[in-house]
Amino acid sequence: MTAVHVGAMRFGVVVLPEHEWKVAEQRWRTADQLGFHHAWTYDHLMWRWFADRRWYGAIPTLTAAATATDTIGLGLLVATPNFRHPAALAKDLVTVDDVANGRLVCGLGAGAPGHDASLLGQPPLDPRTRADRFTAFVDVLDRLLVQGDVDESSDWYTTANATFHPRAGQGERLPFAVAAAGPKGMDLAARFGRYWVTSGPPNDFDPKPLREIMPVLKRQQAAVDAACERADRDPASLRRLLLADAAVGGVTSSVAAYEDAAGDLADAGFTDLVVHWPRPDQPYRGDEQVVVDFAEKHLAGVACA
């Protein structure tokens, strides 16, 4: 078994927004108390597997989680242009971050086809067009949060006479975690991200052992390094986050498997490992005691950041 480098690796969990708050609150509190570095929830209007089940909004969920927790980082996975406008999103983000006392991380993605892309009546977009839209989305969002004033109209967004408060000069912009598998997205991660996020092969929901996906992850790592070099950025300054349980399966099948995955990913240059809080049925079915036991063994007393 490869050693778990807890001091170098950070660990997180995804809590699906599927439960009413009186149930969900305990999950968020538990993740905080166990010492996880960050906890995330998905930002969708509807979710592919839960079209006939409860599904709550990410921004209100994270606001509530901010009041129920003390130290754990709180993350959005991932906001996309499918139904978000950068100006409205920016206002929501700084509000949640204020409630959370600076603990919010905003995950950003290009937005895949599906419910979120069609529910509001948008026309379908090809991958290249989605990538161009994503570039505009991240650029406007960053300038709103950093500069404060944006007054422009483009092919994608109109932001007319926006004087944004809270605004530049009130501290560092909240961190972005950019999900990307292609060169344009990786360029955005290198330019704007504190984290680069991958789940391995994109849109692959047939979980395989980490060893089978590792060659893909290493190729992606090399591509992210190249994006950092193009942006004149030290590649070591970009955190590398693997979201498990989609293409990469079996991480939480046992504490030993969790430890092996963490060690192997650390050796491969990853800095963060995020798993889904195990559920009683699919997707992400598993034994939550494994997650609890791993955290109690490796994360107790670890300061979150």
Backbone hydrogen bonds, N-H to C=O, Kabsch-Sander energy under -0.5 kcal/mol:
donor,donor_aa,acceptor,acceptor_aa,energy
5,H,3,A,-0.7
6,V,4,V,-1.4
8,A,5,H,-1.0
9,M,5,H,-3.3
10,R,271,T,-2.4
12,G,273,L,-2.4
13,V,38,H,-1.4
14,V,275,V,-2.0
15,V,13,V,-0.5
15,V,40,W,-3.2
16,L,14,V,-0.7
18,E,16,L,-2.0
23,V,20,E,-2.0
24,A,20,E,-2.3
25,E,21,W,-3.1
26,Q,23,V,-0.7
27,R,23,V,-0.8
27,R,24,A,-0.6
28,W,24,A,-1.8
29,R,25,E,-2.4
30,T,26,Q,-2.5
31,A,27,R,-2.4
32,D,28,W,-1.9
33,Q,29,R,-2.9
34,L,30,T,-2.4
35,G,31,A,-0.5
35,G,32,D,-1.0
36,F,31,A,-1.7
37,H,11,F,-2.0
38,H,11,F,-1.3
39,A,73,G,-2.6
40,W,13,V,-2.8
41,T,75,G,-1.7
43,D,77,L,-1.5
44,H,42,Y,-0.8
50,F,47,W,-1.2
53,R,50,F,-1.9
56,Y,17,P,-3.3
61,T,57,G,-1.6
62,L,58,A,-2.8
63,T,59,I,-2.1
64,A,60,P,-2.4
65,A,61,T,-2.6
66,A,62,L,-2.0
67,T,63,T,-1.1
67,T,64,A,-0.5
68,A,64,A,-1.1
69,T,65,A,-1.0
73,G,37,H,-2.5
74,L,103,R,-2.7
75,G,39,A,-2.6
76,L,105,V,-1.8
77,L,41,T,-2.7
77,L,75,G,-0.5
79,A,107,G,-2.9
83,F,80,T,-0.9
84,R,80,T,-1.2
89,L,85,H,-2.8
90,A,86,P,-2.4
91,K,87,A,-1.7
92,D,88,A,-1.9
93,L,89,L,-2.8
94,V,90,A,-2.3
95,T,91,K,-1.4
96,V,92,D,-2.5
97,D,93,L,-2.8
98,D,94,V,-1.7
99,V,95,T,-2.1
100,A,96,V,-2.6
101,N,98,D,-1.1
102,G,97,D,-3.0
105,V,74,L,-2.9
106,C,175,P,-2.6
107,G,76,L,-1.6
107,G,105,V,-0.8
108,L,177,A,-2.5
109,G,79,A,-2.3
117,A,114,G,-0.5
118,S,114,G,-1.4
118,S,115,H,-0.6
119,L,115,H,-2.8
121,G,118,S,-1.8
130,R,126,D,-2.5
131,A,127,P,-2.1
132,D,128,R,-2.1
133,R,129,T,-2.6
134,F,130,R,-2.3
135,T,131,A,-2.0
136,A,132,D,-1.9
137,F,133,R,-2.4
138,V,134,F,-2.6
139,D,135,T,-2.1
140,V,136,A,-2.4
141,L,137,F,-2.3
142,D,138,V,-2.6
143,R,139,D,-2.1
144,L,140,V,-2.4
145,L,141,L,-2.0
146,V,142,D,-2.0
147,Q,143,R,-2.1
148,G,143,R,-1.6
150,V,148,G,-0.5
150,V,162,A,-1.9
152,E,159,T,-1.9
154,S,157,Y,-2.3
159,T,152,E,-2.9
159,T,157,Y,-0.5
161,N,159,T,-0.6
162,A,150,V,-2.4
163,T,161,N,-0.7
164,F,148,G,-2.7
164,F,162,A,-0.7
165,H,163,T,-0.5
170,Q,167,R,-1.2
177,A,106,C,-2.3
178,V,176,F,-0.5
178,V,195,Y,-2.2
179,A,108,L,-2.9
179,A,177,A,-0.6
180,A,178,V,-0.5
180,A,197,V,-1.9
186,M,182,G,-2.4
187,D,183,P,-2.2
188,L,184,K,-1.6
189,A,185,G,-2.3
190,A,186,M,-2.4
191,R,187,D,-1.9
192,F,188,L,-3.0
193,G,188,L,-0.6
193,G,189,A,-1.8
194,R,176,F,-2.8
195,Y,176,F,-1.7
196,W,239,R,-2.6
197,V,178,V,-2.4
198,T,241,L,-2.3
199,S,200,G,-0.5
204,D,201,P,-1.2
205,F,203,N,-0.7
208,K,247,A,-2.7
212,E,209,P,-1.3
213,I,209,P,-1.1
213,I,210,L,-0.6
214,M,210,L,-2.1
216,V,213,I,-0.8
217,L,213,I,-2.1
218,K,214,M,-2.6
219,R,215,P,-1.9
220,Q,216,V,-2.5
221,Q,217,L,-2.5
222,A,218,K,-2.1
223,A,219,R,-2.0
224,V,220,Q,-2.5
225,D,221,Q,-2.4
226,A,222,A,-2.0
227,A,223,A,-2.0
228,C,224,V,-2.3
229,E,225,D,-2.1
230,R,226,A,-2.1
231,A,227,A,-1.7
232,D,229,E,-1.2
233,R,228,C,-3.0
237,S,234,D,-2.2
238,L,235,P,-1.5
239,R,194,R,-2.5
239,R,237,S,-0.6
241,L,196,W,-3.1
241,L,239,R,-0.5
242,L,240,R,-0.5
242,L,272,D,-2.3
243,L,198,T,-2.7
243,L,241,L,-0.6
244,A,242,L,-0.8
244,A,274,V,-2.9
245,D,248,V,-3.3
247,A,199,S,-0.7
249,G,208,K,-2.9
249,G,247,A,-0.7
253,S,250,G,-1.4
258,Y,254,S,-2.2
259,E,255,V,-2.6
260,D,256,A,-2.7
261,A,257,A,-2.6
262,A,258,Y,-2.4
263,G,259,E,-2.4
264,D,260,D,-2.8
265,L,261,A,-2.6
266,A,262,A,-2.3
267,D,263,G,-2.3
268,A,264,D,-1.3
269,G,266,A,-1.5
270,F,265,L,-2.8
271,T,240,R,-2.2
272,D,240,R,-2.2
273,L,10,R,-2.4
274,V,242,L,-2.6
275,V,12,G,-2.1
277,W,14,V,-2.6
279,R,284,Y,-2.7
286,G,279,R,-2.2
288,E,286,G,-0.7
290,V,287,D,-1.6
291,V,287,D,-0.7
292,V,288,E,-2.1
293,D,289,Q,-3.1
294,F,290,V,-2.5
295,A,291,V,-2.2
296,E,292,V,-2.7
297,K,293,D,-1.8
298,H,294,F,-2.6
299,L,295,A,-2.8
300,A,295,A,-1.0
302,V,299,L,-2.8
